[in-house]
Amino acid sequence: MSGVIQLAYFAVAVVFILGLKAMSSPVTARKGIVWAGYAMIAATLVTFYTPGMQNYGLMITAIVTGGAVAWWSGKVVKMTDMPQMVAIYNGMGGGAAAAIAALEFARGGTHGVTATTLAVLGALIGSVAFSGSCVAFAKLQGIMTKTWRLPQQNLVNIVLAGLAVVLGLAIIVTETPPAVIVIAFFVVALVLGAILTMPIGGADMPVVISLLNAFTGLAVGFEGYVLGNPALIVAGIVVGASGTLLTQLMAKAMNRPIRNVIFTPLSGAAAGGGEAIEGTMKELSALDAASVMRYASKVIIVPGYGMAVAGAQHKVWEMAQLLEEGGVDVAFAIHPVAGRMPGHMNVLLAEAGVPYDKIFDLEEINADFPQADVALVIGANDVVNPVARTDKTSPIYGMPILNVDMAHNVIVVKRGQGAGYSGIENALFYKDNCRMLYGSAQQIIGEVITHVKALEV
């Protein structure tokens, strides 16, 4: 029976990996999600047949309760709230891994040095992921509106990490660790996760969410070894590895080492760096914007967090369709870290019905901006700031950006004249070929649509 169970876990792991592989392409992503979901369900069912398994009532209760909450939240969540939902789900995975470790510590007995070490590592990483994800959720949800940074922040981080390691070693060398050591270990780990995440602003949030996701995967994989559950080992390590790779790719897209994201995050304090910007912002009316785009040959739309907040993705696609009906070539340009989670803009545009072949990433579209008549920027800021190319004193110097300033005309839809989440003034807004269109993206794009329709008459 044990051999059959192991074979079943192996088959489930293969299907899960194939599902993740399918998610790498927009065309097969939905199919991949279904495969991975069925694989997780199958792994849960196989667990019921594992020799020595007990407490079926508690297991079924947990599955039904968790499944019902997940199904309901998935149904009611708004697309604009998806980043915080992803953040809190990451946290739940890390918290579950930490809870497994806590139960094993409380149970006592000999697990062996290897298993106990992995349990401690899983507990530490899972606790950091849980509290860090809760802070990320609070920031994205608007519950925590300020960026908190302690005096000697990095020193505090090092002290807490060192204390967590010492307490973890005490647990490893003690066959049945005292409750006070276990409790202190988890308290320190949870505080460390919260303090690490609190100073991080919106500009770095996509990288942080990806990193916390990797932490959760690793924690689950470690605890899977402790429980002897191959499905948890494979799923956790695969998620951890893919999350780590994604974090590295996104950090590269920002030209910021991961250590800088954690220890020197971009925030409003960054505003002091960089050269002074000359010129003034020039405003444009919705009618003028509609006219410029309607009679253009090529328009490139650059969505950002402002579009997500306004929930304007459907209006933007409606406008794009009107322009295409008039013979305008329309494309969408996505920066890897636009928004507040990996793939944030892609998710919103897909939900609005934008075809995949009209969505291009930075490397694919950047060469097209000099030939574009209009670049329409909707709520994006730091990812289109040309000082990243030109000003070596700027905190974002070297970060790859979308070259919207090279388009013949640039129209920026923005709620006000404030700086982006990094706190850095955007030189694009002062360029001679740039015009500002102030207001909520939902309202402004609606006005542009009305004027475009009037021009067709």
N, C-alpha and C positions, 0 to 999 in steps of 0.2 A: 504493500500500500504506500509506503514511504517513497519508493521509486516512482510510482505513478504520480504522486503529488509533486515530486521534483520535476518530472517531465511536463506536467501541466503548468507549473510555474515558468518553466523554460519557454513553452509555447506562448504563454501570455506575454512574457517579456519580449519575444520576437515581434508579436503583433503591436505591442506598445511602441517599440522602436520604429517599426514601419510607419505607424501613425505619426510619430514625430517627424520622420523623414518626409512624409507627405505634406506636412505643414510648411515645408521650405518653399513651396510654390503656391502662389495665390490661386491657381486653377484647382489644385488638389487639397487646399488647406482645410476646407470643411470636411472632406472625406477623411483626412488625417485626424481631425478632432473626434470624429465618430469612432474610428478605429481605436484610438487611444482610450476613449471613454469606455467602449465595450471591453477593452483589455483590463481596465481597472475594475470593472464590474466582475469580470471573470476571475480576476485575482482574489477579489473579496469572497466569491463563492468557493474557490479552491481552499481558502483559509478555513472555511467551516469544516472541511473534511480532513484537516491536518490532525494527525494522531495526538491525543492528549489535550485537544482544544476543549475548553469549557466555557461557561458563562454565555451560552448562546443567547439568552434573553437580553443581557446587557449589550451584546454585539448588535442584535437586531434593532434594539431601541436606539442605539447610537447611529446606526446606518439610516434608519427611517427619519430620525430627528434631523441629522445633518443633511440628508438628501432633501428633505422638505424645505429646510431653511435655504439651501443652495438653489433649489428650483425656484422658490418664491423670489429670492433676491435677484436671480438672473432674469426673471420675467419683468420685474418692476424697475430695475436699474436703468437710468438714462445713459445714453451713449456718452454724454459729457461727464458722467460720474464713473466711467469705466476705470480710469487710473486708480482712484481710491479703492475701488472694489478689488482690483488686481493686488493692490498693496495689502489689503486686509486679508485676502485669501492666502497670500504668501505667508503672512504672519501666523495664520491658523496652522499651516503646515509645520512651521518652525516650532510653534507652541506645542503641537501634538508630539513632535519628536522629543522635545524637552520633557513633556509629561511622562512619556514612556521611560525615559532615563530615570526620572524621579521615582517612579514605581519600582524600578529595578533596584535602585539604591535603598528604598524603604524595605524591600523584600529581603535584602541582605543575602548571605550565602556566597559561595565561591563561583564567580563567573570566569575566572581566569584573567590574567593581566591584559591580554589583548582585548577581550570583550569589554572589560571595565574601562580601559583607556578609550576605546571607541565610544562607549556610553558617555563618558565625560566630555569628549570632543563634541558628540552630537548634542549633549545638553547645553554646552557653552554656545555653540554655533546656533542651535535652535532658539535659545533664549534671546540671543542678540538679534536674530532675525525677527522674532516675535515682537519684542519691544520696539525695535527699529521700524518695523512695518506699521505698528500702531501709531508711532509718531508721524511717519510718512502719510498715513491715512488722515490723521488730524490736520496736517498741513494742507493736503489736497482738498479736504472737505471744508476748509476754512475755519475749523475749530481752533487751530493754532495759527494765528495770523502773523506773529512775529518770529524772526529767526534769532534763537537764543544761542549765545556763545559765552562760555564761562571764561573767567580770567585764567590764563595758563591752561587753555582747553586741551592742548596736546599732552601736556604733563599729566593732567587728570586722566586722560584716556590711557596713557601708559601705566599709571599707577593702578587703575581699575583692572586693566588687562593682566598685569602682573599678579595682583591679588587673586583674580579668578584662576590663574594658572596654579598658584600655590595651593588654593583650596581644592582644585581639581586633583593635584598630586596627592593631597591628603586623603581624598576619597579613594584613589587608586591603591594606595599602600595599606589602607585599612579595610579589613574583610567586611566588617559591618560598620560603616562610618556613623559617627554620632549625628543626630538630627540637626544639631546646631551648625555643624560644618556644611551639611547638605543645604540647609536653608540659606546660610550665608553665601554659599556658592551661587545659588540661583538668584538671590537678591543682587549680588554684585554683577552677574551676567546680564540681568535685565536692565539694571541701571546703566551699564556700559553700552548696551544697544540703544537706549534712549538718548544718552549724551552724545554718542557718535552721530546720530541722525539729526538732532535738534539744530545744529548750525547750518545744515545743508539747505540751500534755497532752491527755488523752482528750476533754475538753469541746470542744475546737476541732478534733478529728481529722476529723469529717465535712467541714468546710469545707476543711481542708488537702488531703484526698484529692481533692476536687473541683477545687481549684486546681491540684494537680499533674497531674491529668488534662487540664486545659486547657493547661498547659505542654507536655505530651507532644503534644497535637494540633497546637499551633502549631509545635513543632519539626519534626514530621513534614511539615507543610505547607511549611515553608521548604525543607527538604531535597528535597521533591518538585519544587520549582522548580529547584533546583540540578541535579537529575537529568533534568529535563524530563519528569517523569511526572505527567500530569494527575490520575490516580487518587489519588496521594499528596497532591497539592495540595488537591483537593476534600475528601477524607476528613479530612485533617489540619486544614484550616481550619474545616470543619463541627464536628469534635470540639472544637477549640479554642474556637470561638464558643459552642457549647452548654455546654461546661464552664465558661467564663467567666460565662455567664448564670446557670448553676446555682450557682456560687460566690457571686455577688452576691445571689441569692435566699436562700441559706442564711445568709449574713452578715446580711442584713436580718432573717431570722427570729430571729437571736440579738441583733439590735440592736447589732451590733459591726462597725465598718468593717473591711474586709479588712486594712488596714495594722495595726490593733490585733491582729488574729489572728496576724499574722506577728511584729510587733515587741513587743507586750505580751500574750502568750498567757495564758489562764486556767490556773492551776496551783495547787498547794497553797499557794503564797505568797499567794493571794487571800484566804485564810481570815482575815487580819487585819482586813479591811474589814467594814463593816456594824455595825448596832446589836446590842446583846446581846439574846438570845432568852430569854424567861421561860417557865416551865412545865416539865413533865416528859413524857417519852415514856410512853405507856400501852400495855401489851401486850394482845394478844388471842389466844385459842386458835383452832385450826383449826375446831373444832366451832362456836364462836360465829360465826366468819366464814361458815361454811357456812349457818348458820341465818339470819343477816342477809341474805345474798344470795338464799337460796332463797325467802324470803317477801317479797322486794323486788318492786317493779313495774318498775323500770329500773335496770340496772347498766351502768356505763361502765368498760371495762377499758383501762388505760393501760400498755402494755408499754414496757420500757426495756432497757438493756444487761444488767441482771441476768437477765432472761429469756433473752437470747441466750447468756450464759455458761453458764447452767444447762441450755440446750437444752430449755426447758419449753414451747415453743410448741404442741406437740401436746397436752400435758396441759391447757394453758390453753383450747384449742379444745374439747377433750372436756368440760371443766367448763362452758364456755359453752353447748354443745349440751344438757347436762343441765338447765341453768337455763332454756333456751328451751323445753324439753319440759315444764317446770313452769309455763310461762306468763310467764316473766320476759323483758322486752325487753332484749337485750344488744347493745351496740355497742362498737367499738374506736376509741380516740382516739390518733392518731399525731402527735407533734411533729416538725417538719421536720428537727431535728438529733438526734433520739433515736438512740442507738446509736453506731456508730463509722464509718459510711459513709452517703452519701446513700441514702435508701430502705431502710435496714437492717431496720427493723421490718416494713415492707411485704413485703420478701422472705421474712422468717421466717414471717409469718402466711400468706402465699400458699403457702409450702411445706407448712404444716400443713393447708391446705385451707379457710381462712377465706374465705368469699365476699367479693368486692370491695365489694358494696353494704353490708357491715357495717363497713367500714373508713373512717374519716373523718379529715380533717386538722384542724388547729387552728381554722381559720376556720369550718369546717362544724359542729364539735361543741361549741365553747366555750359557746355560748348554752344548751346542754342540761344543763350540770352543775347549775345550781340546781334543776332538776326531777328529778335523778337521786337515787334512794334510796341508792345505793352507788357510789363511785368506787374501783375496785380498781387500785392502782398496783403494778406488778410490776417492781422493779429500776430504776425511773426516779427521778431525784433532782433535778438542777438545773432540768430542764424543767417541774417542778411546784412550784418554790419560790416562795411568794407574796411574798418580799421583793423580787422583781423588779418587783412592782407598788407596793410600799409604802415601801421603804427606799432613799432617794436616795443613801445613803452606801455601798450594796452594790455590789461590782464588776459584778453582773449586773443592776443596776437598768435598767429599760426593755426588757429582753428579753421578747418575747411568750412567755407560758407557758400551759399547759393549766390552766384554773381549777378544778382538782379540789377545792380547799379550799371551794368553794361548794356541793359536794354535801352531802346531809343526813348521810351517813356516809362516812368515808374509811378504807380498809384498805390499809396499805402492806406489801407483801412485801419483806423486806430481809434480807440475810445478817447484818448487824450494825448497830452504831450509828454507824459512820463517816460522814464527809461525802462528798459527791460528788467527781468528778474536779476540779471547780473549787476544792475545799477549803473551800467555803462551807457553814456549818451550815444545814440546811433547817428553816425555821420551820413548815412544814406538819406535821412530826412532833410538834410540841408543841401543836397545836390541840386544842380540846376535842372536836371531832367526828372526830378521827383516832385510829386504833388501829394498833399495830405487830404484824406477824405475822412473827417471826424464823425464818430458815432458808433453805436453798436453794429456789429457786422450783420446781424439779422435785419435790422431796420434799413441800414444803408444799402445793402445788396438788394433788398426789396424795392427801394426807390430806383436803383439802377435798372432793375428788371422792367419797371414801369416805363422808364424813359426809352429803353431799348425797344420795347414793344411799340411805343409811339413813333419811333424813328422808322419802323417797318411800314407804317401806314402811308 
